[in-house]
Amino acid sequence: METLLTALKADLRITWATEDADLTRLMTRGSSEINRLVGADLDYTTADGEATGLLFAYVRYSRNNAAEYFRENFRDQLTSLSLHQGALLMGVDTL
């Protein structure tokens, strides 16, 4: 989680450590929410992955008191990721 926190802070251009606990809490909440919406436990370990991008967006929205708009604004990406995860479960190569 520490490497992901470092990548998130770079994405948000945060260089100080005073928000680390809040950012970690938001990442935990965001990953739970995204996993629930997609219907799968996603891999957030790669900083350039689609799931990680959605997680960073969730944290950005949540930090700006706009978490309620995340689902609406990222509906297409969430749906695409959900369909991809479903195809993987069925053994279908989607690439």
C-alpha positions in Angstrom: 0.0 0.0 0.0 3.0 2.3 0.6 4.1 2.2 -3.0 0.5 3.0 -4.1 0.4 5.9 -1.6 3.6 7.3 -3.1 2.1 7.0 -6.6 -1.1 8.6 -5.5 0.7 11.5 -3.8 2.7 12.1 -7.0 -0.5 12.1 -9.0 -2.1 14.6 -6.6 1.2 16.6 -6.4 1.3 16.2 -2.7 4.9 16.3 -1.2 4.0 16.5 2.5 3.3 13.6 4.8 0.6 15.1 7.0 -2.2 13.7 4.8 -0.9 10.2 4.5 -3.4 8.7 7.0 -6.4 10.4 5.3 -5.2 9.4 1.8 -4.7 5.8 3.0 -8.2 5.8 4.4 -9.7 7.2 1.2 -7.8 4.5 -0.8 -9.2 1.8 1.4 -12.8 3.2 1.1 -12.3 3.7 -2.7 -11.0 0.3 -3.4 -13.9 -1.3 -1.5 -16.4 0.9 -3.4 -14.9 0.2 -6.8 -14.6 -3.6 -6.1 -18.3 -3.6 -5.1 -19.3 -1.7 -8.2 -17.3 -3.9 -10.5 -18.1 -7.1 -8.7 -14.6 -8.3 -8.3 -11.5 -7.8 -6.2 -9.3 -5.8 -8.4 -5.5 -5.5 -8.5 -4.4 -2.0 -7.5 -0.7 -2.8 -7.4 0.3 -1.4 -10.8 0.4 2.4 -10.8 -0.6 2.6 -14.5 -3.5 0.1 -14.4 -7.1 0.9 -15.1 -8.2 -0.1 -11.6 -5.6 2.1 -10.1 -6.6 5.1 -12.3 -10.2 4.7 -11.1 -9.0 4.5 -7.5 -6.9 7.7 -7.8 -9.9 9.4 -9.4 -12.1 8.2 -6.5 -9.6 9.7 -4.0 -9.5 12.9 -6.0 -13.3 13.3 -6.0 -13.5 12.3 -2.3 -10.9 14.8 -1.3 -12.9 17.5 -3.0 -16.1 16.5 -1.3 -17.6 15.2 -4.6 -17.5 11.4 -4.1 -21.2 11.2 -5.0 -20.3 12.2 -8.6 -17.7 9.6 -9.0 -20.0 6.8 -10.0 -21.9 9.0 -12.5 -18.8 10.5 -14.1 -16.9 7.2 -14.4 -19.8 4.9 -15.3 -18.4 3.9 -18.7 -15.0 2.9 -17.2 -16.6 1.0 -14.3 -18.9 -0.8 -16.7 -16.1 -1.7 -19.0 -14.0 -3.0 -16.2 -16.9 -5.0 -14.8 -17.5 -6.6 -18.2 -13.8 -7.4 -18.5 -13.7 -9.0 -15.1 -16.8 -11.1 -16.0 -15.2 -12.3 -19.2 -12.0 -13.3 -17.3 -14.2 -15.3 -14.9 -15.7 -17.1 -17.9 -12.3 -17.8 -19.4 -12.7 -15.5 -22.4 -9.7 -13.5 -23.5 -10.9 -10.0 -24.1 -7.7 -8.6 -25.6 
